[in-house]
Amino acid sequence: MTARKKYSKEFKLDAISLVTEQDYTRTEAAKSLGINPTCWGVG
């Protein structure tokens, strides 16, 4: 089993900002950040 990746608070706030302020979907934001969309329960 692989270790769970930890993200900084700044990274998380940037991810939230993409959705709440820049009208990205959660899937678009995840792809933009290079993370798996299922990290946010999207899939």
Buried (B, 14 or more C-beta within 10 A) or exposed (E): EEEEEEEEEEEEEBBEEBBEEEEBEBEBBBEEBEBEBEBBEEE
